[in-house]
Amino acid sequence: MDQFKDFPATLTSPATNAIEIIPDDLNPLDMVTRALYVGQTGDISVEMKSGQIVGFQNVQGGSILAIRTLKVRATGTTATGLIAMW
């Protein structure tokens, strides 16, 4: 039973979908993320929804980054176990 099925999904709502990410310099993700989960510590390079490319350094494993991103880039990404959530 889902007590929240009739509530609208907003940017502050918890994610309802997730998929593992393979970083790629060319291809965007299927969906703009609501957040990224980082499995293993490392750097992450992303293309934000705005088109800006930004790098997050030394992101700790187990972290969730609340960012809206189009792409997780292979160049500059050393973190592993990445999961896109939306």
N, C-alpha and C positions, 0 to 999 in steps of 0.2 A: 504494500500500500504506500503510495506517495502522497503525503499530506500537503506537498507544495506544488503539485501538478498544475494547479490553476493560477499560480503566481507568475507574473512576467519575469523573464530573464533579463537582468540588467548587468552592467559592468561590475557591480559589487556582489553579484550572485556567485555562488560556487560554480566551478566548471562542471559541465555535464558530459563532455567528450574529451578524449585524449588519444594521442597517437605517438609512437616513438619517432624520433627525428634522426635522419641521416643528414648531417650538414652538407650543403650544396651551394656553390658560388653562383650558379646560373638559375636554377629552378626555384620558384617560390613554394611555400607551403600551400596545401590545399585550402586552408582557412587562416585568416588572421587570428593570431593567438590572443588569449586573455592572460595567459601566464606560461612560463616555462619551468619545468622541474629539472633540476640538475642532479644526476645520479652520482657522478664522480667529480671531484674538484678539478678546476681548470679555468681557462679563459674561454669566453664566448663572444663571437662577432656576429652581429645581427643587422639586418636591414629593417628599420622600424616601419610602421604603417605609413609614416610621413615620407619615407624614402631615405631618411638619414641613416648612414651607416655608423654604428657605434660598437665599441668593444668594452666588455665587462671583464676585468682582470681578477683572477684568483677567486672565482665564485666557488664557495664551499659546497661539497657534496651534500645533498639533502635539502638544498635551498630551493625556494620557489621565487622566481622573478616575476613580478606583476607587470609585464610589458606586452604591448600590442605590436607584434612583429610579423612581417611578411616572409622573412627568410632568415634561416640560420646558416651563416656562411662557413664553408670548410676552411677558407683562409682565415687564420687567426683563432680558430676554435680548437681547443685542446681538451675541454671538458667532455665527458662521455656520459652515456645513460640519459640523454636529453629526451624529454617528453613535452610535446605541445599540448596545451589544455585550452579549451574554449567552451 
